Amino acid sequence: MWRERAKQMTVYDIIYEYLVENLYDGLSNGDHGCACERDELFPCGREILGCIPGYKIPCDCGEHDYHISPEKDSKSNYKED
């Protein structure tokens, strides 16, 4: 059964399901300085191979609405490059 379903899934579907099942908020890629929420994946259209899952935290740099951090704690001082 899972094999039939897997044949119909796209890479987007697989990544989205992984994020949901593991309670991640989105993806971040420090090499490109971007982040995306799981409900709007890959709006940048860039290479996604360097993206890592993470959690949405408030932005304190003033340049973004949010950051996606590998740590849940907003005090992690995580900054995208």
LUMMIVEX-828826 format. One record per residue (C-alpha): residue number from 1; x negated, y negated, z negated; residue in one letter. Coordinates in Angstrom, 1 decimal, padded with zeros to 4 digits. Each point is the difference from the previous one (the first is absolute). Layout:
N
+-----+--------+--------+--------+----+
!   i !   east !  north !     up ! aa !
+-----+--------+--------+--------+----+
! NUM !      X !      Y !      Z !  A !
...
+-----+--------+--------+--------+----+
// end
This chain:
81
+-----+--------+--------+--------+----+
!   i !   east !  north !     up ! aa !
+-----+--------+--------+--------+----+
!   1 !  000.0 !  000.0 !  000.0 !  M !
!   2 ! -002.7 ! -002.5 ! -000.9 !  W !
!   3 ! -001.9 !  000.7 !  003.2 !  R !
!   4 !  003.1 ! -001.0 !  002.1 !  E !
!   5 !  000.4 ! -003.2 ! -002.0 !  R !
!   6 ! -003.8 ! -000.8 !  000.2 !  A !
!   7 !  000.2 !  000.4 !  003.8 !  K !
!   8 !  002.5 ! -002.9 !  000.1 !  Q !
!   9 ! -001.8 ! -002.3 ! -002.4 !  M !
!  10 ! -002.2 ! -002.9 !  001.2 !  T !
!  11 ! -003.2 ! -001.1 ! -001.8 !  V !
!  12 !  002.0 ! -002.9 ! -001.3 !  Y !
!  13 !  002.5 !  002.4 ! -001.5 !  D !
!  14 ! -002.7 !  002.1 ! -001.6 !  I !
!  15 ! -001.7 ! -003.0 ! -001.6 !  I !
!  16 !  003.3 ! -001.6 ! -001.1 !  Y !
!  17 !  001.1 !  003.3 ! -001.7 !  E !
!  18 ! -003.4 !  000.4 ! -001.7 !  Y !
!  19 !  000.3 ! -003.6 ! -001.4 !  L !
!  20 !  003.5 !  000.6 ! -001.2 !  V !
!  21 ! -000.7 !  003.4 ! -001.6 !  E !
!  22 ! -003.0 ! -001.3 ! -001.8 !  N !
!  23 !  001.6 ! -003.3 ! -001.1 !  L !
!  24 ! -002.3 ! -002.3 !  001.9 !  Y !
!  25 !  001.2 ! -003.4 !  001.1 !  D !
!  26 ! -002.0 ! -000.3 !  003.2 !  G !
!  27 ! -003.4 !  000.1 !  001.7 !  L !
!  28 ! -003.1 ! -002.2 ! -000.2 !  S !
!  29 ! -003.0 ! -000.3 !  002.3 !  N !
!  30 ! -002.9 ! -002.0 ! -001.5 !  G !
!  31 ! -001.9 !  000.1 !  003.3 !  D !
!  32 !  002.7 ! -001.9 !  001.7 !  H !
!  33 !  001.2 ! -002.0 ! -003.0 !  G !
!  34 !  003.6 !  001.1 !  000.4 !  C !
!  35 !  002.7 !  001.8 ! -001.9 !  A !
!  36 !  003.5 !  001.2 !  000.8 !  C !
!  37 !  002.9 !  001.2 ! -002.0 !  E !
!  38 !  001.3 !  003.5 !  000.7 !  R !
!  39 !  003.3 ! -001.3 !  001.4 !  D !
!  40 ! -001.9 ! -002.0 !  002.6 !  E !
!  41 ! -003.1 !  002.1 !  000.9 !  L !
!  42 ! -002.6 ! -001.2 !  002.6 !  F !
!  43 !  001.4 ! -003.4 !  000.9 !  P !
!  44 ! -003.6 ! -001.0 !  000.8 !  C !
!  45 ! -000.4 !  002.6 !  002.8 !  G !
!  46 ! -003.6 !  000.6 ! -001.0 !  R !
!  47 ! -001.9 !  003.2 ! -000.5 !  E !
!  48 !  001.6 !  001.8 ! -003.0 !  I !
!  49 ! -002.7 !  002.6 ! -000.7 !  L !
!  50 ! -001.6 ! -002.2 ! -002.8 !  G !
!  51 !  003.3 ! -000.6 ! -001.8 !  C !
!  52 !  000.5 !  001.3 ! -003.5 !  I !
!  53 !  003.2 !  000.3 ! -002.1 !  P !
!  54 !  000.5 ! -002.3 ! -002.8 !  G !
!  55 !  002.4 ! -002.0 ! -002.2 !  Y !
!  56 !  001.4 ! -003.5 !  000.6 !  K !
!  57 ! -001.5 ! -002.6 ! -002.4 !  I !
!  58 !  000.5 ! -003.7 ! -000.2 !  P !
!  59 ! -002.3 ! -002.2 !  002.0 !  C !
!  60 ! -002.1 ! -002.4 ! -001.9 !  D !
!  61 ! -002.1 ! -001.3 !  002.9 !  C !
!  62 !  002.8 ! -002.1 !  001.5 !  G !
!  63 ! -000.6 !  001.4 !  003.5 !  E !
!  64 !  002.5 !  002.9 ! -000.1 !  H !
!  65 !  003.4 !  000.9 ! -001.3 !  D !
!  66 ! -001.5 !  003.1 ! -001.7 !  Y !
!  67 ! -002.9 !  002.4 !  000.0 !  H !
!  68 !  000.0 !  003.8 !  000.2 !  I !
!  69 ! -002.4 !  001.3 ! -002.7 !  S !
!  70 ! -001.2 !  003.6 ! -000.5 !  P !
!  71 !  000.8 ! -000.7 ! -003.7 !  E !
!  72 !  003.5 ! -000.6 ! -001.4 !  K !
!  73 ! -001.3 ! -002.4 ! -002.6 !  D !
!  74 !  000.2 ! -003.6 !  001.3 !  S !
!  75 ! -003.0 ! -000.8 ! -002.2 !  K !
!  76 ! -002.2 !  002.2 !  002.2 !  S !
!  77 ! -001.4 ! -003.2 !  001.7 !  N !
!  78 !  000.3 !  001.8 !  003.3 !  Y !
!  79 ! -000.4 ! -002.3 !  003.0 !  K !
!  80 !  000.3 !  000.8 !  003.6 !  E !
!  81 ! -003.0 ! -001.2 !  002.0 !  D !
+-----+--------+--------+--------+----+
// end
